Amino acid sequence: MAMRDPLLSKLKAVLLRLKEEKQPVTDSDPDLQVLCETLECILRKGLKKPGSVFGLYKRDYWCWMESLMSSAGSERLHPMFSLAIEACRSPNKVKSHQGRGRFLIRICLNKKILSVPIQHLLKNHRMLEIWYDPLMSIIGSDMLVESLMSLLHLTSEIQFELNSKNASFLDETWVLPVYRQYEFVPCKDLGIVIRHIRQRVIVADVKEDSVASHKNRIEPGDVLDELYGESLYGSSRGKISSLLKQHEGWPVYVSVIKCHLRTGKVFQNVHDIWCVLRDEYSGFKVPTDRDPNLRKSSTDSDQGEVLHKLSGSSVYKVKYVGCAGVGKDGGTAVIESAIASVLKEKGPNSSTYKDVYLELGETNLITWESSDEDTVFMKHCYPEISSCGRRTDALLYFAYVAGDTTCTISKQFNCYVYFANCDQEGKAILTSIAQGFGRTTWFV
């Protein structure tokens, strides 16, 4: 094998691009698919795959990674890697060796442990010989594997925030669909017509003025992936009605795989299912590509809207005004002047502010792009937040102050200013921040 391998060059290039990004890497990042495909090619290069004696199954890189659980010997496996393997063994969303391997790669990126399985494999020379050809593989080559390990360690320096629930199509593709999680008001009927086709629950029709039709959250061609946190992939036909009956009177929590990608192109892996659905349900029209910039109109107002995720997080649709540096002092005393400074720069016209979703989680505050809920605009954990509050003469403007590290040792603080839809909403958000982090000082 050559001293250099093009796959390693490709891996290095994509990692350097990702490392330059200031925001965490999410499913919407176009370089993520390149990274995952390259990693998979490296793991498969030179992989010995004899399969079973009768050819009933074929081995993949997942197989040797899973076998580390029983062949590690005296070498204790990294606890996070053991948990990752157990998570991938669940048959709910991934059912093949390929799907489980891809799911494991995503978990390892999130947990910064991608180098762990290869480290263990390199320590077990007998196992390494069984799985990899030293002349054809990167992992089996003494020289190339050193370069690979240094690149894998680089992945631990990149912040990945990949949605672990978005896994139902990993058996088939690395192209990740748009994944949405919704909460609907308690009801017995969402107003959708569904069909079970090839183990998927497909939306055939959405009734006009129904709960599901609100703001076009669910559209014909979408795939229902979860209901109340339980996977619907491969589920029986009675599972949905059973879950709705069990949770009667509760808000309805649904996770949906959208029929369109972020680019506006249709999600091709569902196209064959749509063709079957068209024959079964005469009113169904196969989705087509659309302009990604085209926003569907809605007569409903987002004023004061708050959503609650199944995890317990509250999500508010607000406007982000701007940020002002406040130096070494992160107390409430700087908030009024910081808001005034941002308003002086941005002006009082709220139409020029950035539409965002502000998620108040158990451990952090996340600001999402309003145009794409999978894109993290800003994130701060509660220990970084030193204070929050608002001006008494401009109650719609609220802000919090956060340091560049834990606030007790931070030497530099910034004040982040937002615009609420109403007075009560601003107060509710500030109260939630204070409750989320007991040491945060605040005033209303």
MILUMVEX-125782 format. One record per atom (N, C-alpha, C): x, z, y. Coordinates in steps of 0.2 Angstrom, whole numbers, padded with zeros to 4 digits, always signed. Layout:
residues N
XZY
...
This chain:
residues 444
+0004+0000-0006
+0000+0000+0000
+0004+0000+0006
+0002-0003+0011
+0006-0004+0018
+0007+0003+0021
+0012+0004+0025
+0013+0011+0028
+0007+0012+0033
+0004+0008+0036
-0001+0009+0040
-0008+0006+0037
-0013+0009+0039
-0020+0006+0036
-0024+0005+0042
-0028-0001+0042
-0032-0003+0047
-0038+0002+0048
-0040+0006+0043
-0046+0010+0043
-0043+0017+0047
-0037+0019+0046
-0035+0024+0050
-0034+0023+0057
-0032+0016+0059
-0032+0014+0066
-0039+0014+0069
-0044+0012+0065
-0051+0012+0068
-0053+0019+0069
-0051+0023+0064
-0054+0030+0064
-0051+0034+0071
-0044+0032+0072
-0041+0035+0077
-0044+0033+0084
-0045+0027+0084
-0048+0024+0090
-0055+0027+0092
-0059+0027+0087
-0066+0030+0088
-0066+0038+0090
-0061+0041+0087
-0061+0048+0088
-0058+0049+0095
-0053+0045+0098
-0051+0046+0105
-0056+0045+0110
-0061+0040+0108
-0066+0038+0113
-0071+0044+0113
-0072+0047+0107
-0077+0053+0107
-0074+0059+0110
-0068+0060+0110
-0064+0066+0113
-0064+0065+0120
-0065+0059+0123
-0065+0058+0130
-0071+0060+0133
-0077+0060+0129
-0083+0062+0132
-0084+0069+0134
-0087+0070+0139
-0088+0077+0142
-0093+0081+0138
-0098+0077+0136
-0104+0080+0133
-0104+0080+0126
-0107+0085+0122
-0107+0085+0115
-0110+0078+0112
-0107+0076+0106
-0109+0070+0103
-0116+0071+0099
-0121+0067+0101
-0127+0068+0097
-0129+0061+0093
-0134+0061+0090
-0136+0056+0086
-0137+0049+0091
-0138+0050+0097
-0139+0044+0101
-0132+0041+0103
-0127+0044+0102
-0120+0041+0103
-0119+0035+0099
-0118+0029+0102
-0116+0023+0098
-0110+0023+0094
-0105+0027+0096
-0099+0028+0092
-0100+0032+0086
-0105+0036+0085
-0106+0040+0080
-0107+0036+0073
-0111+0031+0073
-0112+0027+0067
-0105+0024+0065
-0101+0021+0070
-0094+0019+0069
-0090+0024+0065
-0090+0030+0068
-0086+0035+0065
-0088+0037+0058
-0095+0037+0057
-0097+0039+0050
-0096+0033+0045
-0097+0027+0047
-0095+0022+0042
-0088+0021+0041
-0084+0023+0046
-0076+0022+0044
-0074+0028+0040
-0077+0034+0041
-0075+0040+0036
-0078+0038+0029
-0083+0035+0028
-0086+0033+0022
-0081+0028+0018
-0079+0023+0022
-0075+0018+0019
-0068+0021+0017
-0066+0026+0021
-0059+0029+0019
-0060+0033+0012
-0066+0037+0012
-0067+0041+0006
-0069+0037+0000
-0071+0031+0001
-0072+0026-0005
-0066+0022-0007
-0062+0021-0002
-0056+0017-0004
-0052+0019-0010
-0051+0016-0015
-0047+0018-0020
-0050+0023-0025
-0057+0024-0024
-0060+0029-0028
-0062+0026-0035
-0060+0030-0040
-0061+0028-0047
-0068+0030-0048
-0072+0025-0050
-0079+0026-0052
-0081+0023-0058
-0079+0026-0064
-0081+0024-0070
-0088+0025-0072
-0091+0030-0069
-0098+0032-0070
-0099+0034-0077
-0105+0034-0080
-0106+0037-0087
-0104+0032-0092
-0104+0034-0098
-0102+0030-0104
-0107+0024-0104
-0113+0025-0103
-0118+0019-0103
-0120+0016-0097
-0116+0018-0091
-0117+0015-0085
-0124+0017-0082
-0126+0023-0083
-0133+0025-0081
-0132+0027-0073
-0126+0029-0071
-0125+0031-0064
-0118+0030-0062
-0117+0029-0056
-0111+0028-0053
-0109+0034-0049
-0102+0035-0049
-0100+0041-0045
-0098+0038-0038
-0098+0043-0033
-0097+0042-0026
-0093+0048-0024
-0090+0048-0018
-0086+0053-0015
-0090+0060-0015
-0097+0060-0015
-0101+0066-0015
-0099+0070-0022
-0098+0066-0027
-0097+0069-0034
-0091+0073-0034
-0086+0071-0032
-0080+0075-0032
-0080+0081-0027
-0083+0080-0021
-0084+0085-0017
-0089+0091-0019
-0094+0089-0023
-0098+0094-0026
-0095+0098-0032
-0090+0094-0035
-0087+0097-0041
-0082+0102-0039
-0080+0102-0032
-0075+0107-0030
-0078+0114-0031
-0085+0115-0031
-0088+0121-0032
-0086+0125-0038
-0085+0121-0043
-0084+0123-0050
-0076+0123-0052
-0072+0119-0048
-0065+0117-0050
-0060+0120-0045
-0063+0124-0040
-0058+0127-0035
-0053+0132-0038
-0055+0134-0044
-0050+0139-0047
-0050+0146-0043
-0043+0148-0043
-0042+0154-0039
-0042+0153-0031
-0042+0146-0029
-0042+0144-0022
-0050+0145-0020
-0051+0150-0015
-0058+0151-0013
-0060+0146-0008
-0066+0143-0009
-0068+0138-0005
-0070+0141+0002
-0070+0137+0007
-0072+0139+0014
-0079+0140+0013
-0082+0146+0016
-0089+0148+0015
-0094+0143+0018
-0092+0140+0024
-0096+0136+0027
-0097+0129+0023
-0091+0127+0019
-0092+0121+0015
-0096+0123+0009
-0096+0128+0006
-0100+0130+0001
-0107+0130+0003
-0109+0133+0009
-0116+0132+0011
-0118+0125+0012
-0113+0121+0015
-0115+0114+0016
-0117+0110+0009
-0113+0112+0004
-0114+0109-0002
-0121+0111-0005
-0123+0117-0004
-0129+0119-0006
-0135+0116-0003
-0134+0115+0004
-0139+0112+0008
-0140+0105+0006
-0135+0101+0004
-0135+0094+0002
-0138+0093-0005
-0138+0098-0009
-0141+0098-0016
-0148+0098-0016
-0151+0100-0010
-0159+0100-0010
-0161+0093-0010
-0166+0092-0014
-0169+0085-0015
-0174+0083-0010
-0175+0087-0005
-0181+0086-0001
-0180+0079+0003
-0174+0078+0006
-0174+0072+0010
-0168+0067+0008
-0163+0069+0004
-0158+0065+0001
-0159+0065-0006
-0159+0060-0010
-0160+0060-0017
-0154+0056-0021
-0150+0053-0017
-0145+0049-0021
-0138+0052-0019
-0133+0050-0023
-0126+0052-0022
-0124+0050-0015
-0126+0044-0013
-0124+0041-0006
-0127+0045-0001
-0134+0047-0002
-0137+0051+0004
-0134+0058+0004
-0133+0061-0001
-0130+0068-0001
-0123+0068+0002
-0119+0062+0001
-0112+0062+0004
-0113+0061+0011
-0117+0057+0013
-0118+0056+0021
-0121+0062+0024
-0125+0065+0021
-0128+0071+0024
-0122+0077+0025
-0118+0077+0019
-0113+0082+0020
-0108+0080+0025
-0106+0074+0026
-0102+0072+0032
-0105+0074+0038
-0111+0073+0040
-0114+0075+0046
-0114+0083+0047
-0115+0087+0041
-0115+0094+0042
-0108+0096+0043
-0103+0093+0040
-0096+0095+0041
-0093+0093+0048
-0096+0088+0051
-0094+0086+0058
-0097+0092+0063
-0103+0094+0061
-0106+0099+0065
-0103+0106+0065
-0100+0107+0059
-0097+0114+0057
-0090+0114+0058
-0087+0108+0060
-0080+0107+0061
-0076+0108+0055
-0078+0106+0049
-0075+0108+0043
-0073+0101+0039
-0073+0096+0042
-0072+0089+0038
-0066+0089+0034
-0061+0092+0036
-0054+0092+0033
-0054+0096+0027
-0059+0101+0026
-0059+0106+0021
-0059+0103+0014
-0064+0099+0012
-0064+0096+0005
-0058+0092+0003
-0055+0088+0008
-0049+0085+0006
-0043+0090+0005
-0042+0095+0009
-0037+0100+0008
-0037+0103+0001
-0043+0104-0001
-0044+0107-0008
-0042+0102-0013
-0044+0096-0012
-0043+0091-0017
-0035+0090-0018
-0032+0090-0012
-0024+0089-0012
-0021+0094-0016
-0024+0100-0016
-0020+0106-0019
-0021+0105-0027
-0026+0101-0029
-0028+0101-0036
-0025+0094-0038
-0019+0093-0040
-0016+0087-0042
-0019+0083-0048
-0022+0087-0053
-0025+0084-0058
-0032+0081-0056
-0035+0084-0052
-0042+0082-0050
-0041+0075-0045
-0035+0076-0041
-0034+0070-0037
-0032+0064-0041
-0029+0064-0046
-0027+0059-0051
-0033+0056-0054
-0038+0060-0056
-0044+0058-0059
-0048+0054-0054
-0048+0056-0048
-0053+0053-0043
-0050+0047-0039
-0044+0047-0038
-0041+0042-0033
-0035+0038-0036
-0035+0032-0035
-0029+0027-0037
-0024+0028-0031
-0018+0030-0033
-0013+0032-0028
-0010+0025-0024
-0011+0019-0028
-0009+0013-0025
-0014+0010-0020
-0021+0011-0021
-0026+0008-0018
-0029+0012-0012
-0029+0019-0013
-0032+0024-0009
-0028+0026-0003
-0031+0029+0002
-0028+0033+0007
-0027+0040+0005
-0032+0043+0002
-0032+0050+0000
-0026+0051-0005
-0025+0046-0009
-0021+0047-0015
-0014+0045-0013
-0012+0043-0007
-0006+0041-0004
-0003+0047-0001
+0003+0049-0003
+0007+0054+0000
+0008+0053+0008
+0009+0047+0010
+0011+0045+0017
+0005+0045+0021
+0000+0041+0018
-0006+0040+0022
-0011+0046+0023
-0011+0050+0018
-0015+0056+0018
-0013+0061+0024
-0007+0061+0026
-0004+0065+0031
-0007+0063+0038
-0007+0056+0039
-0011+0054+0045
-0018+0055+0045
-0021+0054+0039
-0028+0055+0039
-0030+0063+0040
-0026+0067+0038
-0027+0074+0039
-0027+0076+0046
-0022+0073+0050
-0021+0075+0057
-0027+0072+0061
-0030+0066+0059
-0036+0064+0062
-0042+0068+0060
-0042+0070+0054
-0048+0075+0053
-0048+0081+0056
-0042+0084+0058
-0041+0090+0062
-0044+0089+0069
-0043+0082+0071
-0045+0080+0078
-0052+0081+0078
-0056+0080+0073
-0063+0080+0073
-0066+0087+0075
-0062+0092+0073
-0063+0099+0075
-0063+0101+0083
-0060+0096+0086
-0059+0097+0094
-0065+0094+0097
-0069+0090+0094
-0075+0087+0097
-0081+0091+0095
-0085+0092+0100
-0092+0095+0099
-0097+0090+0097
-0099+0091+0090
-0105+0087+0088
-0111+0092+0087
-0116+0089+0090
-0123+0092+0089
-0128+0087+0086
-0127+0086+0080
-0131+0081+0076
-0137+0084+0073
-0143+0081+0073
-0149+0084+0071
-0149+0084+0063
-0149+0089+0060
-0149+0090+0053
-0155+0088+0049
-0161+0088+0053
-0167+0086+0050
-0168+0078+0050
-0164+0074+0054
-0164+0067+0054
-0160+0064+0048
-0162+0065+0042
-0158+0064+0036
-0162+0059+0031
-0169+0058+0032
-0173+0055+0027
-0171+0048+0025
-0167+0044+0029
-0165+0038+0028
-0158+0037+0026
-0154+0042+0025
-0147+0042+0023
-0146+0039+0017
-0151+0040+0012
-0150+0036+0006
-0149+0029+0006
-0152+0026+0012
-0152+0019+0013
-0147+0016+0018
-0146+0020+0023
-0142+0017+0029
-0139+0023+0033
-0134+0020+0037
-0131+0025+0042
-0134+0024+0049
-0139+0019+0050
-0143+0018+0056
-0148+0023+0057
-0147+0028+0061
-0151+0033+0062
-0157+0032+0067
-0163+0033+0064
-0169+0032+0069
-0170+0037+0074
-0174+0036+0079
-0176+0041+0084
-0180+0046+0080
-0179+0052+0081
-0182+0058+0078
-0185+0062+0083
-0192+0063+0082
-0195+0068+0087
-0199+0073+0084
-0199+0079+0087
-0203+0085+0084
-0208+0087+0089
-0214+0087+0087
-0220+0088+0092
-0224+0095+0090
-0227+0098+0095
-0232+0103+0094
-0238+0101+0097
-0243+0100+0092
-0250+0099+0095
-0255+0105+0095
-0260+0105+0099
-0264+0110+0099
-0268+0111+0092
-0270+0118+0091
-0273+0119+0084
-0279+0114+0084
-0279+0110+0078
-0285+0106+0077
-0285+0104+0069
-0291+0102+0067
-0292+0100+0060
-0290+0092+0059
-0290+0089+0065
-0289+0081+0064
-0285+0079+0070
-0279+0076+0068
-0274+0074+0073
-0277+0067+0076
-0281+0064+0072
-0284+0057+0074
-0279+0051+0072
-0276+0052+0066
-0272+0047+0064
-0274+0045+0057
-0273+0038+0055
-0274+0036+0048
-0267+0035+0045
-0266+0038+0039
-0260+0037+0036
-0261+0034+0029
-0255+0031+0026
-0255+0029+0020
-0248+0031+0016
-0248+0032+0010
-0242+0034+0006
-0240+0028+0003
-0234+0026+0005
-0231+0019+0003
-0223+0021+0001
-0221+0020-0005
-0214+0020-0007
-0211+0027-0005
-0215+0032-0006
-0213+0039-0005
-0213+0041+0002
-0215+0037+0007
-0216+0038+0014
-0223+0039+0016
-0224+0043+0021
-0230+0044+0024
-0230+0040+0031
-0234+0034+0031
-0234+0030+0036
-0240+0030+0040
-0239+0030+0047
-0245+0030+0051
-0248+0023+0052
-0254+0022+0050
-0257+0015+0050
-0261+0014+0056
-0264+0019+0059
-0268+0019+0065
-0268+0025+0069
-0269+0025+0075
-0270+0031+0079
-0276+0030+0083
-0281+0035+0082
-0287+0034+0086
-0287+0035+0093
-0290+0031+0097
-0290+0032+0104
-0293+0039+0106
-0289+0041+0111
-0291+0048+0114
-0291+0054+0109
-0287+0053+0104
-0286+0058+0099
-0280+0063+0101
-0279+0068+0098
-0273+0073+0100
-0267+0069+0099
-0266+0065+0094
-0259+0062+0092
-0258+0056+0097
-0263+0053+0100
-0262+0048+0105
-0260+0050+0112
-0260+0056+0113
-0258+0059+0120
-0251+0057+0121
-0250+0053+0127
-0243+0051+0129
-0240+0046+0124
-0244+0043+0119
-0241+0039+0114
-0235+0042+0110
-0236+0049+0108
-0231+0052+0104
-0231+0049+0097
-0237+0048+0094
-0237+0045+0088
-0240+0038+0088
-0237+0033+0085
-0239+0026+0086
-0239+0023+0079
-0243+0018+0078
-0244+0015+0071
-0237+0012+0069
-0235+0013+0063
-0228+0011+0061
-0223+0017+0060
-0225+0023+0064
-0221+0029+0063
-0221+0032+0056
-0216+0036+0055
-0216+0039+0048
-0216+0046+0049
-0221+0050+0046
-0222+0057+0047
-0217+0060+0042
-0212+0064+0045
-0206+0066+0041
-0207+0073+0038
-0210+0077+0043
-0211+0084+0041
-0218+0087+0044
-0221+0092+0041
-0227+0095+0043
-0225+0102+0042
-0226+0106+0048
-0224+0113+0047
-0217+0115+0044
-0213+0111+0046
-0206+0112+0043
-0205+0110+0036
-0210+0107+0032
-0209+0105+0026
-0209+0097+0025
-0204+0095+0021
-0203+0088+0021
-0208+0084+0017
-0210+0078+0020
-0216+0074+0017
-0213+0068+0013
-0206+0068+0013
-0203+0062+0009
-0204+0063+0002
-0208+0059-0001
-0209+0059-0009
-0214+0065-0010
-0218+0067-0005
-0223+0072-0006
-0229+0069-0010
-0233+0073-0013
-0240+0071-0016
-0245+0070-0011
-0250+0066-0012
-0255+0064-0008
-0259+0070-0005
-0259+0075-0008
-0263+0081-0006
-0259+0086-0002
-0253+0085-0001
-0249+0090+0002
-0251+0091+0010
-0252+0086+0013
-0254+0086+0020
-0260+0090+0021
-0265+0089+0018
-0272+0092+0018
-0271+0100+0016
-0267+0101+0011
-0265+0108+0009
-0262+0112+0015
-0257+0109+0018
-0253+0112+0023
-0257+0113+0029
-0262+0109+0031
-0266+0110+0037
-0271+0115+0035
-0273+0116+0029
-0278+0121+0027
-0275+0128+0027
-0268+0128+0025
-0265+0134+0025
-0263+0137+0032
-0262+0132+0037
-0261+0134+0044
-0267+0133+0048
-0273+0133+0046
-0278+0132+0050
-0279+0137+0056
-0280+0135+0062
-0280+0139+0068
-0273+0139+0071
-0268+0137+0068
-0261+0137+0071
-0260+0130+0075
-0255+0130+0079
-0253+0124+0082
-0250+0119+0077
-0251+0113+0077
-0249+0108+0072
-0242+0106+0074
-0237+0107+0070
-0230+0105+0071
-0228+0099+0066
-0226+0094+0069
-0225+0088+0066
-0218+0085+0068
-0215+0082+0063
-0208+0079+0065
-0209+0071+0063
-0207+0067+0067
-0209+0060+0067
-0203+0056+0067
-0202+0051+0063
-0197+0046+0063
-0200+0040+0067
-0198+0038+0073
-0201+0033+0077
-0199+0026+0074
-0204+0021+0075
-0203+0014+0072
-0199+0010+0076
-0197+0012+0082
-0192+0009+0087
-0186+0013+0088
-0180+0009+0088
-0174+0013+0089
-0173+0013+0097
-0168+0017+0099
-0167+0018+0106
-0166+0011+0110
-0163+0006+0106
-0162+0000+0109
-0168-0004+0110
-0174-0002+0108
-0180-0006+0108
-0181-0010+0102
-0176-0011+0098
-0177-0015+0091
-0181-0010+0086
-0185-0014+0082
-0188-0010+0077
-0183-0007+0072
-0185-0002+0068
-0181+0001+0063
-0182-0003+0057
-0177-0007+0055
-0178-0012+0050
-0179-0009+0043
-0177-0003+0042
-0177+0000+0035
-0185+0002+0033
-0189+0001+0038
-0196+0002+0037
-0200-0004+0037
-0197-0010+0038
-0200-0016+0039
-0204-0018+0032
-0201-0017+0027
-0204-0019+0020
-0210-0015+0019
-0210-0009+0021
-0216-0004+0020
-0221-0006+0025
-0220-0009+0031
-0225-0011+0035
-0229-0017+0032
-0225-0021+0029
-0228-0027+0026
-0233-0025+0021
-0231-0020+0017
-0236-0018+0012
-0242-0015+0015
-0241-0011+0020
-0246-0008+0024
-0251-0013+0027
-0248-0018+0030
-0252-0023+0033
-0257-0026+0028
-0255-0027+0021
-0260-0029+0016
-0265-0024+0014
-0263-0017+0015
-0268-0012+0013
-0273-0010+0018
-0270-0011+0024
-0274-0008+0030
-0275-0014+0035
-0281-0017+0035
-0282-0023+0039
-0280-0022+0047
-0281-0016+0049
-0281-0015+0056
-0273-0014+0059
-0269-0014+0054
-0262-0013+0056
-0258-0019+0058
-0255-0018+0064
-0250-0024+0066
-0243-0021+0066
-0239-0026+0062
-0232-0024+0062
-0229-0024+0068
-0225-0018+0070
-0222-0017+0076
-0217-0022+0077
-0216-0024+0084
-0210-0029+0085
-0206-0026+0090
-0200-0029+0092
-0195-0027+0096
-0198-0027+0103
-0196-0022+0107
-0199-0021+0114
-0193-0019+0119
-0195-0020+0125
-0190-0019+0131
-0188-0011+0131
-0182-0009+0130
-0180-0002+0129
-0182+0002+0136
-0182-0002+0142
-0183+0001+0148
-0191+0001+0150
-0195-0001+0145
-0202-0001+0146
-0205+0006+0145
-0208+0009+0149
-0211+0016+0148
-0218+0015+0148
-0221+0017+0142
-0228+0017+0142
-0232+0021+0147
-0237+0019+0150
-0240+0022+0155
-0245+0028+0152
-0246+0033+0156
-0250+0038+0154
-0254+0041+0159
-0260+0043+0159
-0264+0046+0164
-0263+0053+0164
-0260+0056+0159
-0259+0063+0159
-0253+0065+0163
-0254+0071+0167
-0248+0073+0171
-0244+0078+0167
-0238+0078+0168
-0233+0083+0165
-0232+0089+0169
-0236+0090+0175
-0235+0095+0179
-0236+0102+0175
-0231+0106+0175
-0232+0113+0172
-0232+0113+0165
-0230+0107+0162
-0231+0107+0154
-0225+0111+0151
-0227+0115+0146
-0222+0118+0142
-0223+0117+0135
-0218+0116+0131
-0219+0115+0124
-0215+0120+0120
-0217+0121+0114
-0214+0127+0110
-0211+0124+0104
-0205+0124+0102
-0202+0121+0096
-0204+0126+0090
-0203+0123+0084
-0204+0127+0079
-0199+0133+0078
-0193+0131+0081
-0188+0136+0081
-0189+0142+0086
-0194+0142+0090
-0196+0147+0095
-0193+0145+0102
-0190+0140+0103
-0187+0138+0110
-0193+0135+0114
-0193+0137+0120
-0198+0134+0125
-0195+0129+0129
-0198+0123+0130
-0196+0117+0133
-0200+0116+0139
-0197+0115+0145
-0200+0114+0151
-0198+0107+0154
-0203+0103+0156
-0201+0097+0160
-0200+0098+0167
-0194+0098+0170
-0193+0100+0177
-0188+0094+0180
-0186+0096+0186
-0181+0091+0189
-0174+0095+0190
-0169+0091+0189
-0162+0094+0190
-0160+0091+0197
-0158+0096+0202
-0157+0094+0208
-0149+0093+0209
-0145+0098+0207
-0138+0097+0208
-0134+0103+0206
-0128+0103+0207
-0123+0109+0206
-0119+0110+0212
-0117+0117+0213
-0113+0119+0218
-0108+0124+0215
-0101+0123+0217
-0096+0128+0215
-0097+0134+0219
-0096+0140+0216
-0097+0146+0220
-0091+0151+0220
-0086+0148+0217
-0079+0152+0216
-0079+0157+0211
-0076+0163+0213
-0075+0168+0208
-0081+0173+0207
-0086+0172+0212
-0092+0177+0212
-0098+0174+0209
-0100+0177+0203
-0106+0174+0200
-0112+0178+0200
-0112+0182+0205
-0118+0187+0206
-0124+0183+0210
-0130+0187+0210
-0136+0184+0213
-0135+0183+0220
-0130+0186+0224
-0129+0185+0231
-0127+0178+0233
-0125+0174+0228
-0122+0167+0230
-0128+0162+0229
-0133+0164+0226
-0138+0159+0224
-0142+0156+0230
-0144+0160+0235
-0148+0157+0240
-0143+0152+0244
-0137+0154+0245
-0133+0149+0249
-0131+0143+0245
-0130+0144+0238
-0129+0138+0234
-0135+0133+0234
-0141+0136+0233
-0147+0132+0233
-0147+0128+0240
-0146+0131+0245
-0145+0128+0252
-0140+0123+0252
-0134+0124+0249
-0129+0119+0249
-0131+0113+0245
-0134+0114+0240
-0136+0108+0236
-0142+0104+0239
-0146+0107+0242
-0152+0104+0246
-0149+0100+0252
-0144+0103+0255
-0141+0099+0261
-0138+0093+0258
-0135+0093+0252
-0132+0087+0250
-0137+0082+0247
-0142+0084+0243
-0147+0080+0240
-0153+0078+0244
-0155+0083+0249
-0161+0082+0253
-0167+0085+0250
-0172+0085+0253
-0178+0089+0251
-0183+0084+0247
-0181+0078+0246
-0186+0073+0243
-0185+0074+0235
-0190+0077+0232
-0190+0078+0225
-0190+0072+0221
-0192+0066+0223
-0192+0060+0219
-0185+0057+0218
-0180+0060+0221
-0173+0057+0220
-0170+0062+0215
-0173+0067+0213
-0170+0072+0208
-0170+0069+0201
-0166+0072+0196
-0166+0069+0190
-0171+0072+0185
-0176+0069+0182
-0181+0071+0177
-0177+0074+0171
-0178+0080+0169
-0175+0083+0163
-0180+0087+0159
-0178+0089+0153
-0181+0094+0149
-0176+0100+0149
-0179+0106+0151
-0175+0112+0150
-0177+0116+0145
-0173+0117+0139
-0175+0121+0133
-0171+0128+0134
-0176+0133+0133
-0174+0140+0133
-0173+0142+0126
-0167+0142+0123
-0167+0144+0116
-0165+0151+0115
-0164+0153+0109
-0163+0160+0108
-0156+0162+0110
-0151+0157+0110
-0144+0159+0112
-0141+0155+0117
-0145+0149+0120
-0142+0145+0125
-0148+0142+0129
-0145+0139+0134
-0150+0134+0139
-0147+0127+0138
-0152+0123+0136
-0150+0116+0135
-0154+0111+0140
-0150+0107+0144
-0154+0102+0148
-0153+0095+0145
-0159+0092+0143
-0160+0086+0140
-0161+0080+0145
-0159+0074+0144
-0161+0069+0147
-0168+0067+0146
-0172+0067+0152
-0179+0066+0151
-0181+0059+0148
-0177+0054+0149
-0178+0047+0146
-0176+0047+0138
-0172+0052+0136
-0170+0052+0129
-0169+0059+0127
-0174+0062+0123
-0173+0069+0122
-0168+0071+0117
-0164+0066+0114
-0158+0067+0110
-0152+0067+0114
-0152+0066+0120
-0146+0066+0124
-0145+0073+0128
-0140+0077+0126
-0139+0083+0130
-0135+0081+0136
-0139+0084+0142
-0136+0083+0149
-0131+0088+0150
-0133+0094+0148
-0129+0100+0150
-0131+0106+0145
-0127+0111+0144
-0128+0116+0139
-0124+0122+0141
-0127+0128+0141
-0123+0134+0143
-0126+0140+0138
-0122+0144+0135
-0124+0149+0131
-0125+0155+0136
-0129+0160+0134
-0131+0166+0138
-0125+0170+0140
-0120+0171+0136
-0114+0175+0139
-0110+0171+0144
-0111+0165+0145
-0108+0161+0151
-0112+0162+0157
-0118+0164+0157
-0123+0165+0163
-0122+0172+0166
-0121+0172+0172
-0120+0178+0176
-0126+0180+0180
-0130+0176+0182
-0136+0177+0186
-0141+0171+0187
-0147+0173+0189
-0151+0168+0190
-0156+0170+0195
-0160+0165+0199
-0164+0167+0204
-0167+0161+0208
-0170+0163+0214
-0172+0157+0218
-0173+0160+0225
-0173+0155+0230
-0174+0157+0237
-0181+0159+0238
-0182+0164+0242
-0189+0167+0244
-0193+0162+0249
-0189+0158+0252
-0192+0153+0256
-0193+0146+0253
-0191+0145+0247
-0192+0139+0243
-0193+0140+0236
-0199+0143+0234
-0200+0146+0228
-0200+0140+0222
-0200+0134+0224
-0200+0129+0218
-0193+0128+0216
-0188+0130+0220
-0181+0129+0218
-0179+0135+0214
-0176+0134+0208
-0173+0140+0205
-0166+0138+0202
-0162+0143+0201
-0155+0141+0199
-0153+0147+0194
-0147+0145+0190
-0144+0150+0187
-0136+0149+0188
-0132+0154+0188
-0125+0153+0189
-0121+0154+0182
-0117+0150+0181
-0113+0150+0174
-0106+0149+0175
-0102+0153+0171
-0094+0152+0172
-0092+0147+0167
-0085+0146+0168
-0082+0140+0164
-0081+0143+0157
-0082+0150+0156
-0081+0153+0149
-0086+0159+0150
-0085+0164+0145
-0089+0170+0146
-0089+0173+0153
-0094+0175+0155
-0095+0177+0162
-0090+0183+0164
-0089+0187+0159
-0085+0193+0161
-0078+0192+0162
-0075+0186+0160
-0068+0184+0161
-0067+0178+0165
-0073+0175+0166
-0073+0168+0170
-0070+0169+0177
-0066+0164+0179
-0063+0164+0186
-0066+0159+0190
-0071+0155+0187
-0074+0150+0191
-0081+0149+0189
-0086+0149+0194
-0093+0149+0193
-0096+0143+0197
-0101+0140+0193
-0105+0135+0197
-0113+0137+0197
-0116+0135+0202
-0123+0136+0202
-0127+0130+0201
-0132+0130+0196
-0135+0124+0194
-0143+0125+0196
-0145+0120+0200
-0151+0120+0204
-0156+0116+0201
-0162+0118+0200
-0168+0114+0197
-0174+0115+0202
-0179+0110+0201
-0185+0110+0204
-0191+0111+0200
-0195+0116+0200
-0200+0117+0196
-0207+0114+0198
-0212+0113+0194
-0218+0110+0195
-0222+0114+0199
-0222+0121+0199
-0226+0126+0202
-0222+0132+0203
-0225+0137+0207
-0222+0143+0208
-0221+0147+0201
-0227+0147+0198
-0227+0151+0192
-0223+0149+0186
-0222+0142+0186
-0217+0140+0181
-0210+0142+0182
-0208+0142+0189
-0201+0144+0191
-0200+0151+0189
-0205+0155+0190
-0205+0162+0189
-0204+0163+0181
-0208+0160+0177
-0208+0160+0170
-0201+0158+0167
-0198+0153+0170
-0192+0151+0167
-0186+0156+0168
-0186+0159+0175
-0182+0164+0176
-0182+0170+0172
-0189+0172+0171
-0190+0178+0167
-0188+0177+0159
-0188+0171+0157
-0186+0169+0150
-0178+0169+0150
-0175+0167+0155
-0168+0167+0155
-0165+0175+0155
-0169+0179+0159
-0167+0186+0159
-0168+0189+0152
-0174+0188+0149
-0175+0191+0143
-0170+0188+0137
-0168+0182+0138
-0164+0179+0133
-0157+0182+0133
-0155+0184+0139
-0148+0187+0140
-0149+0194+0144
-0149+0199+0141
-0150+0206+0144
-0145+0207+0149
-0139+0205+0149
-0135+0206+0155
-0135+0202+0161
-0140+0197+0161
-0141+0193+0166
-0145+0197+0172
-0142+0197+0178
-0146+0200+0183
-0150+0194+0187
-0156+0196+0189
-0160+0191+0192
-0165+0194+0197
-0167+0190+0201
-0173+0192+0206
-0178+0186+0207
-0184+0188+0209
-0189+0183+0210
-0192+0183+0217
